[in-house]
Amino acid sequence: MDRYIGKLLDDRYEILERIGTGGMAVVYKGRDHRLNRLVAIKILKDDLAQDEEFRRRFHDESRAVAMLSHPNIMAVYDVSTSGDMDYIVMELLDGITLKQYMQRRGGKLSWKEALHFIIQIMKALSHAHSRGIIHRDIKPHNIMVLRDGSIKVADFGIARLTSACQNTMTQEALGSVHYISPEQARGSHIDARSDIYSAGVVLYEMLTGRLPYEGDSPVAVAIQHINSIPLSPRELEPDIPEALEAITLKAMASDVNKRYISADAMLADLEEFRRNPSISFDLPEDIRLMDGEDEPTQIIGANTPSAMTGGRRPARPMEAEDATQRIPRTGSSGNSRRTPPPRYDVSREEDRYPDELEERPNRWPIIAAAGAILIFLIGIGVFLVNILGDTFQGGHDITIPNLLGYTIEDAMQLDAVKDGGFTIQEVGDPIDSSYPEGTIATQSPKENAALRDTEENRVITVQLSKGTDGEDQTMPNLVDEEQGYALQLLKQMKDLELEVETTTEPSEDIEEEHVIRTDPEADTVLTKGQTVTVVVSSGKAAKSITVPPLTGLSLKRIDQTMLDGLDVTYKYEYDAVVASGLIIDQSIEAGTQVQEGASLTLIVSKGPAPAATPSPAPEQPSTSASPSESRVSKTIVVDLSSVGGETVRVRVMLGDSDVYPEQEVSVSLGKLDVPVTGDGDELVSVIVNGELVESRPLDSY
């Protein structure tokens, strides 16, 4: 049994069960007793917990991530140490990883679904990057898809720790290396744009069902990230819109300077594409090869600054044969100038004094610092303008109404539109959309946005829907999905107007309230108004049990396996014929077939009833014992030393009454003393773990 299960950390977090294991930690399901909620508890593995420096970084990184608060980021509630255990308490999510989701959908997603997920991923990265946190390991395995279709990015800050304890790429790293950025593969300095590259690879995989680069080892895959250019997504899936392909390839540009400068920049293009799928974006030059042009060959590490310059400022470009070496003129003077190599243009200062130019201070850091200060001052100005603008103009005092799904005529009749004085303007051609034809599919400003009250903000531009793209809709794979989630998915297929029926049946394999099968089956083309039957599991079928013959047997001699599956209770009665401890009768006749869990009552003999005590003669009150004098007090000693296990259930009865109701007792006590007071001939019964171990009159103790 896992040594952590059942433990209570810091008198607050109870560990219930193990739910996963990673390279650094083991994840458990737990309960926060202070807030009465289920949580996930990630405990650092023992070998890493011995490294004090690693433990320090583990806490620092985790506390930084705990500062993040965004609906698309897995929440970190607490970071602590309990004894020699270091652990993180996180949000417990009900869902599957994006990798598992893609596998269930056949490996790839429709471009609309991929767009839905990548927008949420970029929102999460935008929030983290704005707080100075880089994920470093964006991949489908670290992205959770919840039942409502939203996603949460997990394991922020963990990749930095992982890299700290792994000196080489191993097979264990293969899952991450498929999504690694070229600068990570080279070991160069990375920034937020590394996450953008990895997100681009995730988008590429969602759209095509393939990874851009494959190899037999992590190193082979890493080399391709540095040297190769991915196959165009539209060559693999022609239905992918050109603009979405351009966004994907720009995010995956090997040259970090040709990539999106920030998550916000990529998110802006994604939102623009979502509003207008026919928009065009330019592809980065370094990933659009000319016809017939061969892919350039590079040396691993050749693009890193240290490899190109040896840590010095890069030299000015020159022809290859001229750049081989420089030959100094011999002479004793330290200030003598060098003779320029052949074919230099001596009229150019840099060719006459190449070494002196190399030693001149680099002005670019100064220029960059001045630019950063200027940007900072501009940012402060914008901030003050916004704050003062809100103060004097009344702040965010209008809310944009939600017009999606309405016709323009119906939208204009909405109270929020009329009372708010909004104007609706149609722009562009109708677009493919899940909204009914002729209704509003997109709007700007966005629905429910809180804005300042200006004339410009009261004009809402909209695009209408032309309905679905005409493609056949197929039955989704709902097997093993939770019933509510499955029905919600079918309900969202509004244009088909499906008639959904549900039935239940037992299942040994499918969890209760999860889908066993559907009629029609997954991937079947659906028609409008079709009836869909969803078969839901009612849990495992109840087993049938044959009640054994128990009458006449001693409780001490009954094999507990005979009672498996039955809910057994015991009732004790005096019997002049049947010896104490033997079963007089059973409530269900032997040989009867009953369902598992049926209640069975066993009548157990307490032996002959004690003889009645004659009443004292009225004329001799002085010689009769008073009621208090006729009662006997004894201490019943229950031996626990021979009982196995850590605890035992003990019950002591006097006649039909409990003097020590059944309860758990630690075996480590060795014995249990139970004081009993009663008539001396009353029967004392000692029951351990449901079995009668002793039954005799109180006087005999």
C-alpha positions in Angstrom: 0.0 0.0 0.0 1.2 3.5 -0.8 2.7 5.0 2.4 1.2 8.4 1.8 -2.4 7.4 1.4 -4.4 8.3 4.5 -1.9 10.8 5.7 -3.0 14.3 6.8 -0.6 17.0 5.7 -0.4 20.1 7.9 -3.6 19.1 9.6 -5.4 20.1 6.5 -4.8 18.0 3.3 -5.9 14.4 3.5 -4.3 12.1 0.8 -7.0 9.8 -0.7 -5.5 8.0 -3.7 -2.7 8.1 -6.2 -3.8 9.4 -9.6 -0.5 9.9 -11.5 3.3 9.8 -11.6 5.7 12.1 -13.4 9.4 12.5 -13.7 9.6 14.8 -10.6 6.6 14.0 -8.5 3.7 11.7 -7.7 0.2 13.2 -7.9 -2.5 12.2 -5.4 -6.2 13.0 -5.1 -6.8 14.7 -1.8 -9.3 16.6 0.3 -8.8 20.1 1.8 -10.6 19.8 5.1 -10.4 23.5 5.8 -12.3 24.5 2.6 -14.0 21.1 2.1 -13.0 20.6 -1.5 -11.1 18.0 -3.5 -7.6 18.9 -4.6 -4.6 17.5 -6.4 -1.5 17.1 -4.3 1.9 16.8 -6.1 4.6 15.4 -3.8 8.3 15.7 -4.8 10.0 12.3 -5.3 12.3 11.2 -2.5 15.5 11.3 -4.6 14.9 14.9 -5.6 13.8 15.9 -2.1 17.4 15.1 -0.9 18.8 17.9 -3.0 18.5 21.1 -0.9 19.2 23.4 -3.9 16.5 21.6 -6.0 14.0 21.9 -3.1 14.7 25.6 -2.8 14.0 26.1 -6.5 11.0 23.8 -6.4 9.4 26.2 -3.8 10.5 29.4 -5.5 9.1 28.3 -8.9 5.9 27.0 -7.4 5.2 30.1 -5.4 5.7 32.2 -8.5 3.2 30.1 -10.4 0.8 30.3 -7.5 0.6 34.1 -8.3 -1.0 33.3 -11.7 -4.8 33.6 -11.8 -6.5 32.9 -15.1 -9.4 30.7 -16.3 -7.1 28.8 -18.7 -4.3 28.1 -16.2 -4.4 25.3 -13.7 -4.6 27.0 -10.3 -2.0 26.4 -7.6 -3.5 26.7 -4.2 -0.6 26.1 -1.8 3.1 25.2 -1.6 4.4 23.7 1.6 6.6 21.2 3.4 5.3 18.6 5.9 8.2 16.8 7.7 10.5 15.6 4.9 7.8 16.0 2.2 7.7 18.9 -0.3 4.3 19.3 -2.0 2.1 21.5 -4.1 -1.7 21.7 -3.8 -3.4 22.3 -7.1 -6.8 22.5 -8.7 -8.3 19.0 -9.3 -9.5 18.9 -12.9 -12.2 16.7 -14.3 -11.0 16.1 -17.9 -8.3 14.5 -20.1 -5.2 15.8 -21.7 -5.3 17.4 -25.2 -3.1 14.5 -26.4 -5.7 12.0 -25.2 -8.5 14.1 -26.7 -6.8 14.2 -30.1 -6.3 10.4 -29.9 -10.0 9.9 -29.3 -10.8 12.1 -32.3 -8.6 10.1 -34.6 -5.4 12.1 -34.2 -6.4 15.4 -35.7 -9.1 18.0 -35.1 -11.2 20.2 -37.4 -9.6 23.6 -38.0 -12.5 25.2 -36.1 -11.9 23.1 -33.0 -8.1 23.6 -33.2 -8.8 27.4 -33.4 -11.0 27.1 -30.3 -8.2 25.4 -28.3 -5.2 27.5 -29.5 -7.0 30.8 -28.7 -7.4 29.6 -25.1 -3.8 28.4 -24.9 -2.5 31.7 -26.1 -4.7 33.6 -23.6 -3.0 31.5 -20.8 0.5 32.2 -22.2 -0.3 35.9 -22.5 -1.3 36.0 -18.8 1.8 34.1 -17.7 4.2 36.1 -19.9 2.8 39.4 -18.6 4.0 38.2 -15.1 7.4 37.2 -16.3 6.7 33.4 -16.2 7.8 31.2 -19.2 6.3 27.7 -19.4 9.2 26.1 -21.3 7.3 22.8 -21.9 4.1 23.6 -23.9 2.8 20.3 -25.3 -0.6 18.5 -25.5 0.3 16.4 -22.5 0.4 19.5 -20.3 -2.9 20.9 -21.5 -6.2 19.6 -20.0 -9.5 19.6 -21.9 -12.4 19.9 -19.5 -15.9 18.6 -20.1 -17.3 22.0 -21.0 -14.8 22.4 -23.8 -12.5 24.8 -22.1 -8.8 24.1 -21.5 -6.3 24.7 -18.7 -2.5 24.8 -19.2 -0.7 22.9 -16.4 2.8 22.5 -15.0 4.0 26.1 -15.3 7.5 26.5 -14.0 8.1 22.8 -13.9 10.2 22.6 -17.1 12.8 24.9 -15.6 13.2 22.5 -12.7 13.2 19.5 -15.0 16.1 20.9 -17.1 18.0 21.5 -13.9 18.0 17.8 -13.0 18.6 16.4 -16.5 22.0 16.8 -18.0 21.3 15.0 -21.2 18.4 14.2 -23.5 17.0 10.8 -22.7 14.2 8.7 -24.1 12.1 10.2 -21.3 12.5 13.6 -22.9 11.1 12.4 -26.3 7.6 13.6 -25.5 8.9 17.1 -24.9 11.5 17.3 -27.7 8.8 17.1 -30.4 7.6 20.6 -29.2 11.0 22.1 -28.3 12.0 25.4 -29.8 15.2 25.7 -31.9 16.9 27.9 -29.2 16.0 25.4 -26.5 17.5 22.6 -28.7 20.7 24.6 -29.1 20.9 25.5 -25.4 20.7 29.2 -26.1 19.0 31.9 -24.0 15.2 31.6 -24.3 12.3 34.0 -23.8 8.5 34.0 -24.2 8.8 33.4 -27.9 10.0 29.9 -27.1 6.5 29.1 -25.7 5.0 30.6 -28.9 7.1 28.2 -31.1 5.9 25.2 -29.0 2.3 26.4 -29.2 2.7 26.6 -33.0 3.8 22.9 -33.0 0.7 22.0 -31.0 -1.5 23.9 -33.5 0.3 22.1 -36.4 -0.4 18.7 -34.8 -4.1 19.6 -34.1 -4.6 20.7 -37.7 -2.7 17.8 -39.5 -2.7 14.9 -37.0 1.1 14.8 -37.4 4.1 16.2 -35.7 6.3 18.4 -37.8 9.4 16.4 -37.1 10.0 12.7 -36.2 13.1 10.8 -35.4 14.5 7.7 -33.7 16.0 9.6 -30.8 15.4 12.9 -29.0 18.7 14.3 -30.5 17.6 13.4 -34.0 14.3 15.3 -33.5 16.1 18.3 -31.9 18.4 18.6 -34.9 15.4 18.9 -37.2 14.0 21.7 -35.2 17.2 23.6 -35.7 17.9 22.7 -39.4 14.7 21.7 -41.1 11.6 23.4 -42.4 8.2 21.7 -41.7 5.9 20.4 -44.4 3.2 22.9 -45.2 0.0 22.0 -43.2 -2.1 22.5 -46.4 -0.1 19.9 -48.2 -1.3 17.4 -45.6 -4.8 18.8 -45.2 -5.9 21.0 -48.1 -9.1 22.1 -46.2 -7.0 24.2 -43.7 -7.6 27.9 -44.4 -4.5 29.7 -45.8 -4.6 32.3 -43.0 -4.5 29.7 -40.3 -1.6 28.0 -42.0 0.2 31.3 -42.1 -0.4 31.9 -38.4 0.9 28.3 -37.6 4.1 28.7 -39.7 4.9 32.2 -38.4 4.6 30.8 -34.8 7.0 28.0 -35.8 9.6 30.3 -37.5 13.1 28.9 -36.7 14.5 32.5 -36.5 13.2 33.8 -33.3 13.1 37.4 -34.7 10.7 36.3 -37.5 8.3 34.7 -35.0 5.4 36.5 -33.3 6.9 39.0 -30.9 4.4 38.1 -28.1 1.5 35.8 -27.3 -0.8 38.9 -27.6 0.4 39.5 -31.2 -0.4 35.9 -32.1 -3.7 36.1 -30.3 -4.6 39.2 -32.2 -4.1 37.4 -35.5 -6.1 34.4 -34.3 -9.0 36.6 -33.2 -8.9 38.5 -36.6 -8.9 35.1 -38.4 -11.8 33.9 -36.3 -13.8 37.0 -37.2 -12.9 36.7 -40.9 -11.5 33.3 -42.0 -10.9 34.6 -45.6 -8.3 37.1 -44.4 -4.7 36.7 -45.7 -1.5 36.8 -43.7 2.1 36.8 -45.1 4.2 33.7 -44.4 7.6 34.3 -42.8 10.4 34.3 -45.5 12.5 31.7 -43.7 9.9 29.0 -44.0 8.6 29.8 -47.6 11.2 28.2 -49.9 11.5 29.3 -53.5 10.5 26.7 -56.1 13.4 24.3 -56.7 15.5 25.8 -53.9 17.2 23.3 -51.6 16.9 23.5 -47.9 20.1 25.0 -46.5 22.5 22.8 -44.5 23.5 24.0 -41.1 25.9 22.8 -38.4 24.3 22.2 -35.0 24.9 25.2 -32.8 26.0 27.3 -35.7 23.2 29.8 -35.0 24.1 30.4 -31.4 25.8 33.7 -30.6 28.7 32.0 -29.0 29.3 29.7 -31.9 29.3 32.6 -34.4 31.4 35.1 -32.4 33.2 33.2 -29.6 31.6 35.7 -27.2 32.9 38.8 -29.1 30.9 41.3 -31.2 30.2 39.7 -34.6 32.6 40.8 -37.3 31.5 42.7 -40.4 30.4 40.5 -43.3 32.9 39.7 -46.0 33.5 37.2 -48.7 34.2 33.7 -47.6 37.7 33.4 -48.9 38.6 36.8 -47.3 37.2 35.8 -43.9 39.5 32.8 -43.5 42.3 34.6 -41.6 44.1 37.9 -41.1 47.9 38.1 -41.5 49.5 40.8 -39.4 52.5 42.8 -40.7 55.6 41.9 -38.8 57.2 44.7 -36.8 58.3 45.7 -33.4 55.9 48.5 -32.8 52.8 47.7 -30.9 50.9 50.4 -32.7 51.9 49.3 -36.2 48.9 48.8 -38.5 48.1 45.4 -40.0 48.4 44.8 -43.7 45.0 44.2 -45.2 44.5 40.8 -46.9 44.4 40.7 -50.6 41.2 42.0 -52.3 40.3 44.3 -49.4 39.1 47.8 -50.5 41.7 50.0 -48.7 39.5 53.0 -49.2 37.0 51.4 -46.7 37.9 52.2 -43.0 36.8 48.9 -41.8 39.2 47.1 -44.2 42.2 49.3 -43.3 41.6 49.0 -39.5 39.6 45.8 -38.9 41.0 45.0 -35.4 40.7 48.5 -34.1 37.1 48.6 -35.2 36.5 45.3 -33.4 37.8 46.8 -30.2 35.5 49.8 -30.3 32.7 49.8 -27.7 29.4 48.4 -29.0 26.8 51.2 -29.0 23.9 48.9 -29.4 23.4 48.1 -25.7 23.3 51.9 -25.0 20.7 52.4 -27.8 18.6 49.5 -26.6 18.7 50.8 -23.0 17.6 54.3 -24.2 14.8 52.7 -26.3 13.6 50.7 -23.3 13.5 53.8 -21.1 11.6 55.6 -23.8 9.1 52.7 -24.1 8.7 52.7 -20.3 8.0 56.5 -20.2 5.4 56.1 -23.0 3.8 53.2 -21.1 3.6 55.4 -18.0 2.0 58.1 -20.1 -0.6 55.8 -21.5 -1.3 54.4 -18.1 -1.9 57.9 -16.7 -4.1 58.9 -19.6 -6.2 55.8 -19.1 -6.5 56.3 -15.4 -7.3 60.0 -15.7 -9.6 59.4 -18.6 -11.6 56.9 -16.5 -11.7 59.4 -13.7 -13.0 62.3 -15.7 -15.1 60.4 -18.2 -16.9 58.2 -15.7 -15.0 55.0 -16.3 -16.4 51.9 -17.9 -20.0 52.9 -17.9 -21.5 50.9 -20.8 -21.7 47.2 -21.4 -21.9 45.9 -25.0 -25.0 43.7 -25.5 -24.7 40.2 -26.8 -26.2 40.1 -30.4 -24.9 36.6 -31.4 -27.6 34.4 -32.9 -30.1 37.2 -33.5 -31.1 38.6 -36.9 -30.2 42.3 -37.3 -33.9 43.2 -37.1 -34.4 41.2 -33.8 -31.2 42.6 -32.4 -32.3 46.2 -33.0 -35.5 45.4 -30.9 -33.5 44.2 -27.8 -34.0 46.5 -24.8 -30.2 46.6 -24.2 -29.8 48.0 -27.8 -32.6 50.5 -27.7 -32.1 51.7 -24.2 -28.3 51.9 -24.7 -28.6 53.9 -27.9 -26.5 51.4 -29.9 -26.2 51.3 -33.7 -25.8 48.0 -35.6 -23.8 48.0 -38.9 -23.3 44.9 -41.1 -19.8 44.5 -42.6 -18.3 41.9 -44.9 -19.9 38.9 -46.5 -21.7 36.2 -44.5 -19.3 33.5 -43.1 -19.5 29.8 -42.2 -20.8 29.5 -38.7 -22.7 27.3 -36.3 -25.3 30.1 -35.9 -28.4 29.8 -38.1 -28.2 31.3 -41.6 -29.0 35.1 -41.6 -28.2 35.6 -37.9 -25.3 37.5 -36.4 -22.2 35.3 -36.2 -19.6 37.9 -35.0 -19.7 41.3 -33.5 -17.2 44.1 -32.6 -16.9 45.3 -29.8 -17.2 41.9 -28.2 -20.3 40.9 -26.4 -20.5 41.9 -22.7 -17.4 44.1 -23.0 -17.2 47.0 -20.5 -16.2 50.2 -22.3 -16.2 53.9 -21.8 -19.3 55.7 -23.0 -18.2 57.2 -26.4 -20.0 57.6 -29.7 -17.5 55.2 -31.4 -18.1 52.4 -28.8 -21.9 52.6 -29.4 -21.5 51.4 -33.0 -21.5 47.6 -33.2 -20.3 46.1 -36.4 -21.6 42.6 -37.2 -21.1 39.8 -39.7 -23.9 37.5 -40.6 -23.8 33.7 -40.7 -24.5 31.7 -43.8 -25.0 28.5 -41.7 -22.7 25.5 -41.7 -20.3 24.9 -44.6 -22.6 22.2 -46.0 -20.4 19.3 -44.9 -22.1 16.2 -43.5 -22.2 16.0 -39.7 -21.3 12.6 -38.2 -22.1 11.0 -34.9 -19.4 11.8 -32.3 -17.7 9.0 -30.4 -19.4 9.2 -27.0 -18.4 5.8 -25.6 -17.2 6.1 -22.0 -18.1 9.7 -21.8 -20.2 11.0 -18.9 -23.9 11.0 -19.7 -24.5 14.8 -19.2 -21.5 15.7 -21.3 -22.6 13.3 -24.1 -26.1 14.7 -24.2 -24.7 18.3 -24.2 -22.6 17.5 -27.3 -25.7 16.2 -29.1 -27.7 19.2 -28.0 -25.2 21.5 -29.6 -25.9 20.1 -33.0 -28.8 22.4 -33.3 -29.2 22.4 -37.0 -29.9 18.6 -37.1 -32.8 18.8 -34.5 -31.9 15.3 -33.2 -34.4 13.3 -31.2 -32.2 11.9 -28.3 -33.4 8.9 -26.3 -31.5 7.4 -23.3 -31.7 3.8 -21.9 -29.8 2.1 -19.2 -28.3 -1.3 -18.7 -25.7 -2.8 -16.4 -22.0 -3.0 -17.5 -19.0 -4.7 -16.0 -16.6 -2.3 -17.8 -18.2 1.1 -18.1 -18.6 3.3 -15.1 -22.1 4.1 -13.9 -23.7 7.1 -15.7 -21.2 6.8 -18.6 -22.1 5.9 -22.2 -21.8 2.2 -23.2 -22.8 2.7 -26.9 -24.8 4.8 -29.2 -27.2 4.0 -32.1 -26.1 5.0 -34.6 -22.4 4.3 -34.0 -19.6 6.9 -34.0 -18.7 8.4 -37.4 -22.1 7.6 -38.9 -23.5 10.4 -41.0 -26.5 12.0 -39.3 -29.7 13.3 -40.9 -32.0 16.1 -39.8 -34.6 14.9 -37.2 -32.9 11.5 -36.8 -33.5 9.6 -33.5 -30.3 8.9 -31.6 -30.3 6.4 -28.8 -27.7 6.7 -26.0 -27.2 3.6 -23.8 -25.9 4.5 -20.4 -24.4 2.2 -17.8 -26.3 1.6 -14.6 -23.2 0.1 -13.0 -22.3 -3.5 -12.4 -25.1 -6.0 -12.4 -26.0 -7.3 -8.9 -24.7 -10.8 -8.3 -27.0 -13.6 -7.2 -26.0 -15.4 -3.9 -27.2 -18.7 -2.5 -27.9 -18.4 1.3 -25.9 -21.2 3.1 -27.3 -23.5 5.9 -26.2 -21.9 9.1 -28.7 -23.2 11.8 -26.9 -25.3 14.4 -23.5 -24.0 13.6 -21.3 -22.2 16.2 -20.4 -18.6 15.5 -16.8 -19.5 16.2 -16.9 -22.2 13.5 -18.5 -20.2 10.7 -16.2 -19.4 7.8 -16.6 -15.7 7.0 -16.5 -16.5 3.2 -19.9 -18.1 3.7 -21.3 -14.7 4.5 -19.6 -12.7 1.7 -22.1 -10.5 -0.1 -24.7 -10.6 2.7 -25.5 -7.9 5.2 -25.5 -10.0 8.4 -27.0 -8.9 11.8 -27.1 -11.0 15.0 -29.9 -11.3 17.5 -29.4 -13.1 20.8 -32.1 -15.1 22.7 -32.2 -17.5 25.6 -32.8 -21.1 24.7 -33.2 -24.0 27.1 -32.2 -26.6 24.4 -29.6 -24.9 22.2 -26.2 -24.3 23.7 -24.8 -20.8 24.1 -23.1 -19.5 20.9 -25.0 -21.8 18.5 -27.3 -20.4 15.8 -30.9 -21.2 16.6 -32.4 -19.9 13.3 -31.8 -17.7 10.2 -34.2 -15.2 8.6 -33.7 -16.5 5.1 -34.1 -20.2 4.4 -30.9 -22.1 3.3 -30.7 -22.5 -0.4 -32.6 -19.4 -1.2 -31.2 -17.2 -4.1 -30.9 -13.5 -3.1 -29.2 -10.4 -4.6 -25.8 -9.3 -3.4 -26.2 -7.1 -0.3 -29.4 -8.8 1.0 -30.0 -8.6 4.8 -29.7 -11.8 6.8 -30.5 -12.0 10.5 -29.0 -14.9 12.6 -30.7 -15.8 15.9 -27.9 -16.8 18.4 -28.5 -18.8 21.6 -27.5 -17.3 24.9 -28.1 -20.7 26.6 -30.8 -21.4 29.2 -32.5 -18.4 30.8 -31.4 -17.8 34.4 -33.6 -19.0 37.2 -36.1 -16.5 38.6 -35.1 -15.1 42.1 -37.9 -15.5 44.6 -39.3 -12.4 46.2 -38.5 -11.8 49.8 -41.3 -12.5 52.4 -43.0 -9.3 53.5 -42.7 -10.2 57.1 -38.9 -10.5 56.9 -37.7 -7.2 55.2 -34.6 -7.1 57.3 -33.2 -10.4 56.0 -33.8 -9.6 52.2 -31.0 -8.1 50.1 -31.8 -4.7 48.7 -31.8 -4.3 44.8 -28.4 -2.6 45.0 -27.0 -5.5 47.1 -28.1 -8.2 44.6 -26.2 -6.6 41.6 -22.7 -7.6 40.7 -19.9 -5.5 39.3 -17.1 -7.1 37.3 -14.4 -6.0 34.9 -14.4 -8.0 31.6 -10.9 -8.2 30.1 -10.9 -8.6 26.2 -7.6 -10.0 25.0 -6.4 -8.2 21.8 -2.9 -9.6 21.6 -3.9 -12.6 19.4 -5.9 -10.5 16.9 -4.2 -9.7 13.6 -4.2 -6.2 11.9 -3.9 -2.7 13.4 -7.5 -2.3 14.7 -10.3 -4.6 15.8 -14.1 -4.1 16.2 -15.1 -5.0 19.8 -18.7 -5.2 21.3 -19.7 -6.3 24.8 -23.3 -7.1 25.6 -25.1 -7.8 28.9 -28.1 -9.8 28.1 -29.8 -7.9 25.1 -28.2 -4.6 26.0 -24.9 -3.1 24.9 -22.5 -2.2 27.7 -19.7 -1.5 25.2 -21.3 -0.6 21.8 -19.2 -1.9 18.8 -16.3 0.4 18.0 -12.8 0.3 16.5 -10.0 -0.4 19.1 -6.2 -0.3 18.4 -4.7 -3.8 18.8 -1.6 -2.1 20.2 -3.5 -1.7 23.5 -3.0 -5.5 24.2 -6.2 -5.7 26.2 -9.4 -3.9 26.8 -11.0 -3.6 30.2 -14.8 -3.2 30.2 -16.6 -2.6 33.6 -20.0 -4.4 33.7 -22.7 -4.2 36.4 -25.7 -6.4 36.5 -27.4 -9.5 37.9 -24.9 -12.2 38.5 -26.6 -14.7 36.4 -27.0 -12.4 33.4 -25.1 -13.5 30.3 -22.1 -11.5 29.1 -21.3 -11.8 25.4 -18.0 -10.7 23.9 -18.1 -10.2 20.1 -14.9 -9.4 18.1 -15.0 -8.5 14.5 -18.6 -9.7 14.3 -17.8 -13.1 15.8 -18.9 -14.3 19.3 -15.8 -15.2 21.1 -17.2 -15.7 24.6 -20.6 -15.9 26.3 -21.0 -16.7 30.0 -22.8 -15.4 33.2 -21.5 -12.3 34.8 -20.8 -14.2 38.1 -18.3 -16.5 36.4 -15.8 -13.6 35.7 
